[in-house]
Amino acid sequence: MRSKPKGRFSFQAKDIREHIGLMTVSFLMVFIGLWGISGFAERAILFLVYFNPDLTKELFSSISAVFVFVGSMLLTVQAFLIIRHEKELTEEKQKLEEALLNSIGDGIIATDEKGKIIFMNPQAERSFLCTFIECRGHDIFDFLELYDEKDRKVSRSTHPLQKIFFLKEDAHPFAMKPKDFFYLKKEGTQKKFPASLNAAPVIVEGVLRGVVVAFRDITKEKEIDEMKSSFISVAAHQLRTPLGSIRWNIEMLMEEMDSSFSETVSSVVQNIYETNKRMVEMVDDLLNASRLEDGKVENRPEHVLIAPIIQSVIQDFVPEIQKFELTVLFEVKKYMPIEVVVDPKRFRDVLQNLVGNAIRYNTVHGSVSIDITNSEKEVIVTISDTGIGIPEGEKEKLFSRFFRASNALLHSTDGCGLGLFIVKSYVESWGGRVWFESAEQKGTTFHFSVPIIK
Amino acid sequence: MTTKGRKILVGEDDKNYANIFRLKLEKEGYTVFLANNGKEVLEIAKQEEPQLILLDIIMPIQNGFDTLKILKSDPDLLHIPVIMVSNLGQDEDVNKAKKLGASDYLIKANTSIQEMVEKVRNYIR
């Protein structure tokens, strides 16, 4: 795309220059030839009229002028032929370029160096419901109004085209990630459509000559994305029903079981209970991750005491704690008065994931300790374990979706790698941060913060 | 505990859940009435005047939200506390239920049976 306006303009200028030279030479030669011919004609007439043999020599010397004339005429004809051929080639090239730009599925808009629209392909015309003729000369920033997902207009200063026009250091063609998109407004209407954008500067000999913007209407992709999300959501809800029912049935069974049952029976029932619980957690993670992707997670902050939440999360893991004979250190009384403003459900989910990991990826007889530090600015919750740790080379990927550390995979095959992605998204949603230190085979310490709102 | 004679109406279409609700709540000493859909909930509520209603959301014939709306607009029934018991746990579902007048909301898969009983006890001792 970038070479298109550049190619067309420079090609024409170069050709005109070349042809001006060629034509000047041809015309000069024609003049010299004509001048020579007039000399030849004069001498020929004198020769014929007076039949003066002295003029014969001069007559022959003037014959060269005839050759010059003929030669220059041929040159002129050739120059005309070349120009005609080149013109045909240029027209053909232009037609081809136009056909290419017109047949591209993406909308293309080109501007001059001042941001005035100088080109639009039919796809762009269709997307914006206006013709190129109507939009020619419009300012690209006024024309390409961007809106974010919450329908807020992107200001001119943060408009992604700004850095391209000001040729900032990173003004290379920018390509956006599939999830980054803007809503564009159809010209003269309130209708908006989702689009992914790409833009590149047109630079000729180091000078910005314009900008080319390519955009793709991703309405269909968005629809498919929404279908996928709603499928996950429906599937997850449907799975929850039998899983929840199994949970209550086992809990009821465990209540009814007394010492008359053999150790095998109670151990099997316990296994079923734990497996089912893991499945519920996985379905919940899947549902939460899908909702995070859709941007549907609401943050409902309220004043909460965090120590009781931590205690109840620890309570949830009692069977695992007993199974691995772990020591869990948390001083409820010490931290009792600490209150933060946070969405209690999200806070619980974050803890559930971090405490769950500290327990699941621990070693037998290991320990988990939970501490809280508070300053004027924030409250930091720290969860330390004596577990398998995180391999050095994998630390960067730890918070990405579906990522599971290689040693975690060896340790336990269940888990879908969504827990820490959810943790990071939730913590960031309330303006906090999450970080960790870890040494393989020694343990991991996770910290997350909740800012104090005054 | 003097729960004898305390009536709880459970609107639940899933047979397994309905059964476990009945088993557990009867074990706790409550009298349990089961309804398979929203229409039945309204009928039994009028007949039996329970002290508490546990209401699922996704049910045939008439869903839990619509049923809740009717319960809360009926002067004879609006005093009965309603706890929504569903596996729909999205914020909008919980908010909608609270707006319609539900006293509490419980996501079945994320609640232990003991926690369910404790919630019930908050309203009917």
Interface residues (C-beta under 8 A of the other chain):
Chain A: H237 R240 T241 P242 L243 G244 S245 R247 W248 N249 E251 M252 E255 V280 V283 D284 R291 K296 V297 E298 R300
Chain B: D14 N16 Y17 I20 L23 K24 N87 L88 G89 Q90 D91 I107 K108 A109 N110 S112 I113 Q114 M116
